[in-house]
Amino acid sequence: MLPSEVSLMFGGFMTTYLALTVSGDVASATAGAVKGESDLYGIGFLLKNGRKSLIAEGILFG
């Protein structure tokens, strides 16, 4: 995974060398953030509360 801040900085840098636009860079970063958060929300919604606490405490997957 790549944090959006890193991708936006790299995208802003690349707008000076390629045919990228700042608005396209921001739009794609926003779309990626919404998609990622939607996926995580869906996973959290499907898990039971007991499993969420185990994941948060690092017992499960940790």
N, C-alpha and C positions, 0 to 999 in steps of 0.2 A: 504494500500500500504506500501511496505517496501523499503526503499532506498537501492540501490545496494551496497553501501559501507557497510551497516550493514550486508547484506547477505554474502558479500565476507569475512568480518571479521569472521563471525560465521562459514562459510564454511572452511576457512583456519584453524580455531581452530579444527573443526571436522575432518580434514584430519589426525590429530594426533591420533584420537581414532577409526575411522572407515576406511573402505576401499575406502574412497573418494580420489581423486587425485586433485592436485592443478590445473592441466590443465582442468580437468572436471568441477571444480568449476568455473573457469574463463569462460569456454565455455558456461556453463549454464547461468551465469550472463549476458554474452554478448547476448545470444539468447533472454533472457527475456527483456533486454534493447531495443533491436531492435524491438521486438514484441510490447512493450509498446509505443515506439515512433511512430511506424507505425500506431497503433490505433489512437493515438492523432493527427497525421498528417491527417489521413482520416476524423476524426471528423472536424478538422479545414477546410479541403478542402470542405466538404459538407455544412458548415455553410456560410451564406452570411456575407459580411463585416460588415453590420450594427449590426448583432447579436454578432459578435466577439468583437466589441467595447463595447457593453452592458455587456458582460461577463467580459471583462478586467476591466471595471469600477465597477464591483460588483453589478450592477443593476439587472441583470439576474442571477439566482442561487446564490444570495448573501445575 
